[in-house]
Amino acid sequence: MMRVGTWINTVLACVAWLFAATPLHAADSVILAADYWCPHTCDPDSGRSGYMIELAQEAFAASGIKTIYQMRPWATAMTDIRAGLVDGVVGVLANEAPDLPHNHMALGRQSNAFLVAADDGFILRGLDSLAGKRIATVKDYSYSPAIDSWLAAHAEQVQAQPGNRAAEHNLEHLLVGKVDVVVDDEAVLRDTVIRLGLNGKLRNAGRQAGGTLHIAFSATRPNGKELAAILDAGIARLRESGRLAEILAAYGLSDWQ
């Protein structure tokens, strides 16, 4: 008997072939926006765009669609997609931006880490253990329904950092004592700590699950739902061919599925 997962991948692969055989005539390019959230989405001028951008580029290229990747602060990206200035925003959680169409096949999975100074003995024992802590977040980020709800209920403790390199600024504030805890995606924090040479100065005090990562598409620009379907089919094909694993391996990551 064919397993359900295998059957779904087979169907999606067939859909991918159909889209590849019948290009989306209304769009020969797709504009994707994201902030600096490496290794998920990186600065293309650094020589690597981020594994989610690479997955999207190859998925769309199979249907003859060119990907144009533009970096901007997250809050700006979310404003721009609702204004119809871009086709998609990369790195949204499944429950994030419910007013926008999302693709269904995940491009990654988020795991949230709570970093403190190396000499801070704090250990995360549930979100309520953060009571009284000054917490650095990124403006307009979503971490998980549970974390988002807790942060909203304790807004007086939260310092939301805007900008395109918010993780860097938050870690700098942690090192000089402006905040007590930095919460962000664990892979992003690891990449930032290594890049800034902060090993040994910070410590992971605990983790909280996030969710799967997707691309939200414009509800006002044409072809949003069609682009989401093409992307889903392309991701299924990349996984089946082994190419998805190759792209992830280049970033020191493995398939989350």
Secondary structure in CASP SS format (residue, H / E / C, confidence):
PFRMAT SS
TARGET T0000
AUTHOR 0000-0000-0000
METHOD secondary structure of the structure
MODEL  1
M C 1.00
M C 1.00
R C 1.00
V H 1.00
G H 1.00
T H 1.00
W H 1.00
I H 1.00
N H 1.00
T H 1.00
V H 1.00
L H 1.00
A H 1.00
C H 1.00
V H 1.00
A H 1.00
W H 1.00
L H 1.00
F H 1.00
A H 1.00
A H 1.00
T C 1.00
P C 1.00
L C 1.00
H C 1.00
A C 1.00
A C 1.00
D C 1.00
S E 1.00
V E 1.00
I E 1.00
L E 1.00
A E 1.00
A E 1.00
D C 1.00
Y C 1.00
W E 1.00
C C 1.00
P C 1.00
H C 1.00
T E 1.00
C C 1.00
D C 1.00
P H 1.00
D H 1.00
S H 1.00
G C 1.00
R C 1.00
S C 1.00
G C 1.00
Y H 1.00
M H 1.00
I H 1.00
E H 1.00
L H 1.00
A H 1.00
Q H 1.00
E H 1.00
A H 1.00
F H 1.00
A H 1.00
A C 1.00
S C 1.00
G C 1.00
I C 1.00
K E 1.00
T E 1.00
I E 1.00
Y E 1.00
Q E 1.00
M E 1.00
R C 1.00
P C 1.00
W H 1.00
A H 1.00
T H 1.00
A H 1.00
M H 1.00
T H 1.00
D H 1.00
I H 1.00
R H 1.00
A C 1.00
G C 1.00
L C 1.00
V C 1.00
D C 1.00
G E 1.00
V E 1.00
V E 1.00
G E 1.00
V E 1.00
L E 1.00
A C 1.00
N C 1.00
E C 1.00
A C 1.00
P C 1.00
D C 1.00
L C 1.00
P C 1.00
H E 1.00
N C 1.00
H C 1.00
M C 1.00
A C 1.00
L C 1.00
G E 1.00
R E 1.00
Q E 1.00
S E 1.00
N E 1.00
A E 1.00
F E 1.00
L E 1.00
V E 1.00
A E 1.00
A C 1.00
D C 1.00
D C 1.00
G C 1.00
F C 1.00
I C 1.00
L C 1.00
R C 1.00
G C 1.00
L H 1.00
D H 1.00
S H 1.00
L H 1.00
A C 1.00
G C 1.00
K C 1.00
R C 1.00
I E 1.00
A E 1.00
T E 1.00
V E 1.00
K C 1.00
D C 1.00
Y C 1.00
S C 1.00
Y C 1.00
S C 1.00
P H 1.00
A H 1.00
I H 1.00
D H 1.00
S H 1.00
W H 1.00
L H 1.00
A H 1.00
A H 1.00
H C 1.00
A H 1.00
E H 1.00
Q H 1.00
V E 1.00
Q E 1.00
A E 1.00
Q E 1.00
P C 1.00
G C 1.00
N C 1.00
R C 1.00
A H 1.00
A H 1.00
E H 1.00
H H 1.00
N H 1.00
L H 1.00
E H 1.00
H H 1.00
L H 1.00
L H 1.00
V C 1.00
G C 1.00
K C 1.00
V C 1.00
D C 1.00
V E 1.00
V E 1.00
V E 1.00
D E 1.00
D E 1.00
E H 1.00
A H 1.00
V H 1.00
L H 1.00
R H 1.00
D H 1.00
T H 1.00
V H 1.00
I H 1.00
R H 1.00
L C 1.00
G C 1.00
L C 1.00
N C 1.00
G C 1.00
K C 1.00
L E 1.00
R E 1.00
N E 1.00
A E 1.00
G E 1.00
R E 1.00
Q E 1.00
A E 1.00
G E 1.00
G E 1.00
T E 1.00
L E 1.00
H E 1.00
I E 1.00
A E 1.00
F E 1.00
S C 1.00
A C 1.00
T C 1.00
R C 1.00
P C 1.00
N C 1.00
G H 1.00
K H 1.00
E H 1.00
L H 1.00
A H 1.00
A H 1.00
I H 1.00
L H 1.00
D H 1.00
A H 1.00
G H 1.00
I H 1.00
A H 1.00
R H 1.00
L H 1.00
R H 1.00
E H 1.00
S H 1.00
G C 1.00
R H 1.00
L H 1.00
A H 1.00
E H 1.00
I H 1.00
L H 1.00
A H 1.00
A C 1.00
Y C 1.00
G C 1.00
L C 1.00
S C 1.00
D C 1.00
W C 1.00
Q C 1.00
END
